[in-house]
Amino acid sequence: MSIRKTLNNKLHDIKNGIGDQIEELKAEIDRRFGNLGRRSGDEILRALPEPSGMTMPLMEALQERESERSFSNEPLPDQLVSNLLFAADGINRKGGKRTTPTALNWRETDIYLLKANGIWRWVPERRALLFCALHDIREESYILNSQFTLPPLELVYVTNYSRTRSLITDAVETIAPKIRSAAFSEAAIRELRIRSTNIDVGAKIQSVYLAAAAMGLSCVARTGFSAEKLAAKLHLKPDEEVVAAQSVGYPAKSILDHIK
């Protein structure tokens, strides 16, 4: 078999594998959300443009990075949303490897987008948004109902602990009971897993901060919400957990931008 044919076959297998994963994800979203607010003909998988335009030097982006809680209600165009998501969890090299690190390549963090036109989920393999439901639940990412303008985009970082398993972690957990060491106790292993996933979310948050700074956007990371209520609205499974939210939008231009 020629090298070209071998490569073509591998590429075909990869594409089929990705296609199967997307179909499984669509089916999973359907099981979770059903037809909540979904109308016949609604776009299900919305492709985003290739990331581009973030040319600010890293040093300048670091200097410009700040937490800003004032937003205009003007929607963000798809190009800027694509840039933000590429920074947070984009594919930047072979094997589906990402722009942000993850322990043992678990890729356990899912990103949901809360917008005025509904709930969406980021699908990095397709550089696309998967439609979940038509409901606007942005206020659910706040403990108190805000009297000010909601940002046009809320990114919600969800850890899926079922993915934090591998041959390595299973082996460690199998061996751990035989080793008389607190470092390998069940509680210690769980704490290690949680700490690793939190680092993953933290890296994504900082990447979005830097991308927002490069594009002149307001941005703030938040944990001031009821994780339980937000998880219910997102129809998460027991092994999934909302870790943080991040608000992004254009800066408010006047006092009128602050009022609903």
Contacts in CASP RR format, 6 or more apart in sequence:
PFRMAT RR
TARGET T0000
AUTHOR 0000-0000-0000
METHOD contacts of the structure
MODEL  1
MSIRKTLNNKLHDIKNGIGDQIEELKAEIDRRFGNLGRRSGDEILRALPE
PSGMTMPLMEALQERESERSFSNEPLPDQLVSNLLFAADGINRKGGKRTT
PTALNWRETDIYLLKANGIWRWVPERRALLFCALHDIREESYILNSQFTL
PPLELVYVTNYSRTRSLITDAVETIAPKIRSAAFSEAAIRELRIRSTNID
VGAKIQSVYLAAAAMGLSCVARTGFSAEKLAAKLHLKPDEEVVAAQSVGY
PAKSILDHIK
18 125 0 8 1.000
18 126 0 8 1.000
21 125 0 8 1.000
22 45 0 8 1.000
22 123 0 8 1.000
22 125 0 8 1.000
22 126 0 8 1.000
25 121 0 8 1.000
25 123 0 8 1.000
25 130 0 8 1.000
26 44 0 8 1.000
26 45 0 8 1.000
26 130 0 8 1.000
29 121 0 8 1.000
29 130 0 8 1.000
29 132 0 8 1.000
32 132 0 8 1.000
32 235 0 8 1.000
33 119 0 8 1.000
33 132 0 8 1.000
33 133 0 8 1.000
33 235 0 8 1.000
34 133 0 8 1.000
36 132 0 8 1.000
36 133 0 8 1.000
36 134 0 8 1.000
36 135 0 8 1.000
37 133 0 8 1.000
37 134 0 8 1.000
37 135 0 8 1.000
38 131 0 8 1.000
38 133 0 8 1.000
38 134 0 8 1.000
39 134 0 8 1.000
42 131 0 8 1.000
42 134 0 8 1.000
43 131 0 8 1.000
44 130 0 8 1.000
44 131 0 8 1.000
45 123 0 8 1.000
45 126 0 8 1.000
45 128 0 8 1.000
45 129 0 8 1.000
45 130 0 8 1.000
45 131 0 8 1.000
46 120 0 8 1.000
46 128 0 8 1.000
46 129 0 8 1.000
46 130 0 8 1.000
46 131 0 8 1.000
47 126 0 8 1.000
47 127 0 8 1.000
47 128 0 8 1.000
48 78 0 8 1.000
48 79 0 8 1.000
48 81 0 8 1.000
48 82 0 8 1.000
48 85 0 8 1.000
48 127 0 8 1.000
48 128 0 8 1.000
48 129 0 8 1.000
49 78 0 8 1.000
49 79 0 8 1.000
49 82 0 8 1.000
50 82 0 8 1.000
50 127 0 8 1.000
51 82 0 8 1.000
51 83 0 8 1.000
51 86 0 8 1.000
51 87 0 8 1.000
51 90 0 8 1.000
52 79 0 8 1.000
52 83 0 8 1.000
53 83 0 8 1.000
54 83 0 8 1.000
54 87 0 8 1.000
54 211 0 8 1.000
54 214 0 8 1.000
54 215 0 8 1.000
55 214 0 8 1.000
56 64 0 8 1.000
56 213 0 8 1.000
56 214 0 8 1.000
58 210 0 8 1.000
61 210 0 8 1.000
61 213 0 8 1.000
61 214 0 8 1.000
62 210 0 8 1.000
62 213 0 8 1.000
64 213 0 8 1.000
64 214 0 8 1.000
64 216 0 8 1.000
65 209 0 8 1.000
65 210 0 8 1.000
65 212 0 8 1.000
65 213 0 8 1.000
66 213 0 8 1.000
67 219 0 8 1.000
67 220 0 8 1.000
67 221 0 8 1.000
68 218 0 8 1.000
68 219 0 8 1.000
68 220 0 8 1.000
68 251 0 8 1.000
69 218 0 8 1.000
69 220 0 8 1.000
69 247 0 8 1.000
70 148 0 8 1.000
70 218 0 8 1.000
70 251 0 8 1.000
70 252 0 8 1.000
70 257 0 8 1.000
70 258 0 8 1.000
71 149 0 8 1.000
71 150 0 8 1.000
71 151 0 8 1.000
71 152 0 8 1.000
71 218 0 8 1.000
71 247 0 8 1.000
71 249 0 8 1.000
71 250 0 8 1.000
71 251 0 8 1.000
71 252 0 8 1.000
71 257 0 8 1.000
72 149 0 8 1.000
72 152 0 8 1.000
72 249 0 8 1.000
72 250 0 8 1.000
72 251 0 8 1.000
72 252 0 8 1.000
72 253 0 8 1.000
72 257 0 8 1.000
73 149 0 8 1.000
73 150 0 8 1.000
73 152 0 8 1.000
73 257 0 8 1.000
74 152 0 8 1.000
74 249 0 8 1.000
74 250 0 8 1.000
75 115 0 8 1.000
75 116 0 8 1.000
75 152 0 8 1.000
76 152 0 8 1.000
76 153 0 8 1.000
76 217 0 8 1.000
76 248 0 8 1.000
76 249 0 8 1.000
76 250 0 8 1.000
80 215 0 8 1.000
80 217 0 8 1.000
81 113 0 8 1.000
81 129 0 8 1.000
81 153 0 8 1.000
82 127 0 8 1.000
83 211 0 8 1.000
83 215 0 8 1.000
84 153 0 8 1.000
84 155 0 8 1.000
84 208 0 8 1.000
84 211 0 8 1.000
84 212 0 8 1.000
84 248 0 8 1.000
85 111 0 8 1.000
85 122 0 8 1.000
85 124 0 8 1.000
86 92 0 8 1.000
86 99 0 8 1.000
86 127 0 8 1.000
86 211 0 8 1.000
87 99 0 8 1.000
87 207 0 8 1.000
87 208 0 8 1.000
87 210 0 8 1.000
87 211 0 8 1.000
88 99 0 8 1.000
88 100 0 8 1.000
88 111 0 8 1.000
88 122 0 8 1.000
88 155 0 8 1.000
88 204 0 8 1.000
88 205 0 8 1.000
88 207 0 8 1.000
88 208 0 8 1.000
88 211 0 8 1.000
89 98 0 8 1.000
89 99 0 8 1.000
89 100 0 8 1.000
89 109 0 8 1.000
89 111 0 8 1.000
89 122 0 8 1.000
89 124 0 8 1.000
89 204 0 8 1.000
90 98 0 8 1.000
90 99 0 8 1.000
90 100 0 8 1.000
90 124 0 8 1.000
90 127 0 8 1.000
91 97 0 8 1.000
91 98 0 8 1.000
91 99 0 8 1.000
91 124 0 8 1.000
91 125 0 8 1.000
91 127 0 8 1.000
92 98 0 8 1.000
92 99 0 8 1.000
96 124 0 8 1.000
96 125 0 8 1.000
97 105 0 8 1.000
98 107 0 8 1.000
98 124 0 8 1.000
99 207 0 8 1.000
100 200 0 8 1.000
100 203 0 8 1.000
100 204 0 8 1.000
100 207 0 8 1.000
101 199 0 8 1.000
101 200 0 8 1.000
101 203 0 8 1.000
102 108 0 8 1.000
102 109 0 8 1.000
102 200 0 8 1.000
103 164 0 8 1.000
103 196 0 8 1.000
103 197 0 8 1.000
103 199 0 8 1.000
103 200 0 8 1.000
104 166 0 8 1.000
104 168 0 8 1.000
104 169 0 8 1.000
104 196 0 8 1.000
106 163 0 8 1.000
106 164 0 8 1.000
106 166 0 8 1.000
106 196 0 8 1.000
106 197 0 8 1.000
106 200 0 8 1.000
107 163 0 8 1.000
108 159 0 8 1.000
108 160 0 8 1.000
108 161 0 8 1.000
108 163 0 8 1.000
108 164 0 8 1.000
108 197 0 8 1.000
108 200 0 8 1.000
109 157 0 8 1.000
109 158 0 8 1.000
109 159 0 8 1.000
109 160 0 8 1.000
109 197 0 8 1.000
109 200 0 8 1.000
109 201 0 8 1.000
109 204 0 8 1.000
109 243 0 8 1.000
110 121 0 8 1.000
110 122 0 8 1.000
110 157 0 8 1.000
110 158 0 8 1.000
110 160 0 8 1.000
110 240 0 8 1.000
111 121 0 8 1.000
111 122 0 8 1.000
111 155 0 8 1.000
111 156 0 8 1.000
111 157 0 8 1.000
111 158 0 8 1.000
111 204 0 8 1.000
112 119 0 8 1.000
112 120 0 8 1.000
112 121 0 8 1.000
112 122 0 8 1.000
112 132 0 8 1.000
112 155 0 8 1.000
112 156 0 8 1.000
112 158 0 8 1.000
112 234 0 8 1.000
113 119 0 8 1.000
113 120 0 8 1.000
113 121 0 8 1.000
113 122 0 8 1.000
113 129 0 8 1.000
113 153 0 8 1.000
113 154 0 8 1.000
113 155 0 8 1.000
113 156 0 8 1.000
114 136 0 8 1.000
114 137 0 8 1.000
114 138 0 8 1.000
114 140 0 8 1.000
114 141 0 8 1.000
114 153 0 8 1.000
114 154 0 8 1.000
114 155 0 8 1.000
114 156 0 8 1.000
115 136 0 8 1.000
115 138 0 8 1.000
115 152 0 8 1.000
115 153 0 8 1.000
115 154 0 8 1.000
116 136 0 8 1.000
116 138 0 8 1.000
116 152 0 8 1.000
117 134 0 8 1.000
117 136 0 8 1.000
118 131 0 8 1.000
118 132 0 8 1.000
118 133 0 8 1.000
118 134 0 8 1.000
118 135 0 8 1.000
118 136 0 8 1.000
118 137 0 8 1.000
119 131 0 8 1.000
119 132 0 8 1.000
119 133 0 8 1.000
119 135 0 8 1.000
119 137 0 8 1.000
119 233 0 8 1.000
119 234 0 8 1.000
120 129 0 8 1.000
120 130 0 8 1.000
120 131 0 8 1.000
120 132 0 8 1.000
121 129 0 8 1.000
121 130 0 8 1.000
121 132 0 8 1.000
122 129 0 8 1.000
122 130 0 8 1.000
123 129 0 8 1.000
123 130 0 8 1.000
132 234 0 8 1.000
135 233 0 8 1.000
137 230 0 8 1.000
137 233 0 8 1.000
138 150 0 8 1.000
138 151 0 8 1.000
138 154 0 8 1.000
139 145 0 8 1.000
139 146 0 8 1.000
139 150 0 8 1.000
140 225 0 8 1.000
140 226 0 8 1.000
140 229 0 8 1.000
140 230 0 8 1.000
140 233 0 8 1.000
141 154 0 8 1.000
141 156 0 8 1.000
141 222 0 8 1.000
141 225 0 8 1.000
141 230 0 8 1.000
141 245 0 8 1.000
141 247 0 8 1.000
142 222 0 8 1.000
142 224 0 8 1.000
142 225 0 8 1.000
143 224 0 8 1.000
143 225 0 8 1.000
143 226 0 8 1.000
147 260 0 8 1.000
148 258 0 8 1.000
148 259 0 8 1.000
148 260 0 8 1.000
149 252 0 8 1.000
149 257 0 8 1.000
149 258 0 8 1.000
149 259 0 8 1.000
149 260 0 8 1.000
150 260 0 8 1.000
151 218 0 8 1.000
151 247 0 8 1.000
151 248 0 8 1.000
151 249 0 8 1.000
152 248 0 8 1.000
152 249 0 8 1.000
152 250 0 8 1.000
153 247 0 8 1.000
153 248 0 8 1.000
153 249 0 8 1.000
154 245 0 8 1.000
154 246 0 8 1.000
154 247 0 8 1.000
154 248 0 8 1.000
155 208 0 8 1.000
155 245 0 8 1.000
155 246 0 8 1.000
155 247 0 8 1.000
155 248 0 8 1.000
156 230 0 8 1.000
156 234 0 8 1.000
156 242 0 8 1.000
156 244 0 8 1.000
156 245 0 8 1.000
157 201 0 8 1.000
157 204 0 8 1.000
157 205 0 8 1.000
157 242 0 8 1.000
157 243 0 8 1.000
157 244 0 8 1.000
157 245 0 8 1.000
157 246 0 8 1.000
158 234 0 8 1.000
158 236 0 8 1.000
158 240 0 8 1.000
158 241 0 8 1.000
158 242 0 8 1.000
158 243 0 8 1.000
159 197 0 8 1.000
159 200 0 8 1.000
159 201 0 8 1.000
159 240 0 8 1.000
159 241 0 8 1.000
159 243 0 8 1.000
160 237 0 8 1.000
160 239 0 8 1.000
160 240 0 8 1.000
161 193 0 8 1.000
161 197 0 8 1.000
161 239 0 8 1.000
161 240 0 8 1.000
161 241 0 8 1.000
162 237 0 8 1.000
162 239 0 8 1.000
162 240 0 8 1.000
164 193 0 8 1.000
164 196 0 8 1.000
164 197 0 8 1.000
169 189 0 8 1.000
169 193 0 8 1.000
172 184 0 8 1.000
172 189 0 8 1.000
173 186 0 8 1.000
173 189 0 8 1.000
175 184 0 8 1.000
176 184 0 8 1.000
176 185 0 8 1.000
176 186 0 8 1.000
176 189 0 8 1.000
182 188 0 8 1.000
197 243 0 8 1.000
198 243 0 8 1.000
201 243 0 8 1.000
201 244 0 8 1.000
202 244 0 8 1.000
205 221 0 8 1.000
205 244 0 8 1.000
205 246 0 8 1.000
208 219 0 8 1.000
208 246 0 8 1.000
208 248 0 8 1.000
209 219 0 8 1.000
209 221 0 8 1.000
212 218 0 8 1.000
212 219 0 8 1.000
212 248 0 8 1.000
212 249 0 8 1.000
213 219 0 8 1.000
216 251 0 8 1.000
217 248 0 8 1.000
217 249 0 8 1.000
217 250 0 8 1.000
217 251 0 8 1.000
218 247 0 8 1.000
218 248 0 8 1.000
218 249 0 8 1.000
218 250 0 8 1.000
218 251 0 8 1.000
218 252 0 8 1.000
219 246 0 8 1.000
219 247 0 8 1.000
219 248 0 8 1.000
219 249 0 8 1.000
220 246 0 8 1.000
220 247 0 8 1.000
221 244 0 8 1.000
221 245 0 8 1.000
221 246 0 8 1.000
222 244 0 8 1.000
222 245 0 8 1.000
222 246 0 8 1.000
222 247 0 8 1.000
223 244 0 8 1.000
223 245 0 8 1.000
224 245 0 8 1.000
225 242 0 8 1.000
225 245 0 8 1.000
227 241 0 8 1.000
227 242 0 8 1.000
230 242 0 8 1.000
230 245 0 8 1.000
231 240 0 8 1.000
231 241 0 8 1.000
231 242 0 8 1.000
234 242 0 8 1.000
236 242 0 8 1.000
252 258 0 8 1.000
END
